[in-house]
Amino acid sequence: MVKKRKITIQVNKITTQSNSGAIIQPVISNDQNPNFGTFVTTYNDKIRPILDAVDKLRRLNVTQQGIPLPTIVVVGDQSSGKSSVLESLAGISLPRGQGICTRVPLVMRLQHRSDPLPKFVLEYQNKSVKIMEENQISEAIDMATVEIAGNSKGISNVPLTLVVKKNGVPDLTMIDLPGITRVPVQDQPENIYEQISEIIMEHIKPEESIILNVLSATVDFPTCESIRMSRRVDITGQRTLAVVTKSDRNPDGLLEKVTTNEVSIGLGYVCVRNRINDETYEEARIQETKLFETHPLLSMIDKSMVGIPVLAQKLVQIQSVIISKCLPDIVKKINDRLNDLVVELNKLPQNLTTIPDAMAAFTRIIGSLKETLQKILIRGEFDDDLENKQMCCNARLVEMVDEFSKELHTNEKFGENFLVEEMRVLEEANGIQLPNFLPHYVFLYLLQRRVSNISDLPISFVNKVSSYLEGICVKVLIDHCGNYPQLLSSMRKAAQSVMSKVKNKFLKRVVEMIEMEKITGYTCDTHFIVSWSQLKSNNYDKLSQAMINRSEAINIKEYGSIKVTHLFDVPSNVRDEAFDLKMRMTAYWKIVVNRMVDWMALQLRFMIQKVVNKEMEMEIVNEVMLHGGGIEKMLDEPPSVAKNRERLQRSIALLQESKEIIEQVMDDILITAD
Ligand SMILES: Nc1nc2c(ncn2[C@@H]2O[C@H](COP(=O)(O)OP(=O)(O)OP(=O)(O)O)[C@@H](O)[C@H]2O)c(=O)[nH]1
């Protein structure tokens, strides 16, 4: 319920569309010949409170908090007459002339005041300069421009605000922007066009901006840069109003230009004649009225489309519509932004002041760190972000184990020299002994050679897995002490140190495991005998047949085609003995490889369990307490956090103030539309 309703604004004959696609059509009846003075006095009282509220928000710089404000933005090509139009509306002199004059955004706040004595204030960069005389305004703006944008013709996006409180002016706030030019002059930078475009686009892009496009009657409208730019952000022209200046200089064809509307201006055209040379504003208005009444061509233009008073009326109406339309949205945006900032502020670490507080915070960090590591490394649950595949640890670890197993298995190749190694070893093992009696050391010798051949694979597996786990632990640690960066280096050191210790232990065991495999050939797995018998029975006949038939190759299951021509002249007893040895080793090697993979996987799980449940925590506590300066360090809030907290508090205070301003004005008014 609205508590207070002091002022009612009746916005007649103005249609508005939805928030996003505003169609604003101020309709001024054709028979109405607006008088600048009487119009503003009736309108000003009604719009001023809202305009004041929006101007207060502008001064608070809420736009920097992502809250766009309804604004009339004056754009135009260089020397199109932008400043002259503002001068005419305000009845004051602004820097005018050929070449670039406006080099910084100029916010013009016009306010009607009943006192005949005008007041002028120039605000910029937290300064407020009172201007005593009207004829000093131009110079003051020039000086402030030089202070902001330098002596040369460079431009800047730092705004100047000129407050004009004067009897009879319309209550309007507009922003005049540097004129668009493609050619740099004097020592302007080469990219002057890009710089100006950027400033203009920033101001005209928000849906809340009304574009006041100043076009000189002396140019072809479709060729105007300002038209091209405004059409990029306002394709249908629904928030663009055109002011045609210099009507006196080029009256030919102007009527046609503004009625055919070749450049799709949605809010209509107003043709004006600004002050020329040393005319007073009163003289300029008289000359303008005379021009549009008596000139044979210009007098044919509808009276609702000519003269500064009509422009003032249109602007005031448009301004009241956009402001009243945007107010609820501004409140919503302020509320949303406030909520976001409060959440962000609450997420910041508590500013710790006592050792018990620091101790509690440290314990919390360790606890949640352990919980996360248990979740992803032991229970194998997913991290929140499934896209981050690195953090799906169990899946990545099993991939590494599978790859290790594949490498070990593919290492077993019969190759070109089938049985050659076995025959050579048997030959050297020959002695004065019973034939066909295989000494155990022959098998062991071959086994040792095979184990040595693959011994680098388990080592590189340990290296790979350890560096992956170290990466995961460091990432989790960084995430968990993001709020206390002063702990980061100790935590990182602890994680690296614990992982390095564990890796060394793991490597030591792997080396032992390799040695064990070399020392003894043993398995309790009965499948060994079955597998050996099968290999022999399946392949012995193939080999014998090949020797009889002199076939080049035999096909052994799982190992493919194997060349045997080099065995043709080998005595059958030697060949058979070597064949038996090979099949025995093949069956046993499968057992060895599987045992290695199983053992490594179990060791890995065991190691992870120990690190996560105990060693990481102990190492962190040790590192922080003994070497990292203790938890007292947590009491020194890092400058980055303090700065962030200050920034958030400032923004929250600013938005709260803005919210109060806007809620107050909404309480005070009730807007009705026909
Ligand atoms: N005859 C005539 N001259 C005008 C009119 N409007 C502006 N001028 C002249 O055109 C020139 C440029 O006008 P400014 O108002 O400085 O143009 P501007 O667009 O503000 O210029 P920049 O900000 O430098 O781009 C000045 O010499 C004005 O006196 C007009 O309606 N009639």
The ligand as a Gaussian input file, in Angstrom:
#p B3LYP/6-31G(d) Opt

LIG

0 1
 N       23.589000      28.911000     -38.569000
 C       23.558000      28.025000     -37.588000
 N       24.687000      27.625000     -37.014000
 C       24.637000      26.713000     -36.031000
 C       23.406000      26.178000     -35.577000
 N       23.647000      25.268000     -34.582000
 C       24.991000      25.252000     -34.430000
 N       25.603000      26.099000     -35.268000
 C       27.043000      26.365000     -35.403000
 O       27.702000      25.142000     -35.709000
 C       28.990000      25.115000     -35.093000
 C       29.151000      23.872000     -34.258000
 O       28.249000      23.889000     -33.198000
 P       28.528000      23.181000     -31.793000
 O       27.309000      23.393000     -30.980000
 O       29.821000      23.580000     -31.232000
 O       28.622000      21.699000     -32.312000
 P       28.961000      20.404000     -31.424000
 O       28.234000      19.298000     -32.088000
 O       28.644000      20.644000     -30.017000
 O       30.506000      20.279000     -31.618000
 P       31.499000      19.167000     -30.969000
 O       31.059000      18.927000     -29.577000
 O       32.812000      19.782000     -31.064000
 O       31.347000      17.968000     -31.836000
 C       29.072000      26.388000     -34.252000
 O       29.794000      27.354000     -34.945000
 C       27.649000      26.833000     -34.120000
 O       27.490000      28.224000     -33.964000
 C       22.195000      26.626000     -36.222000
 O       21.072000      26.200000     -35.907000
 N       22.343000      27.548000     -37.226000

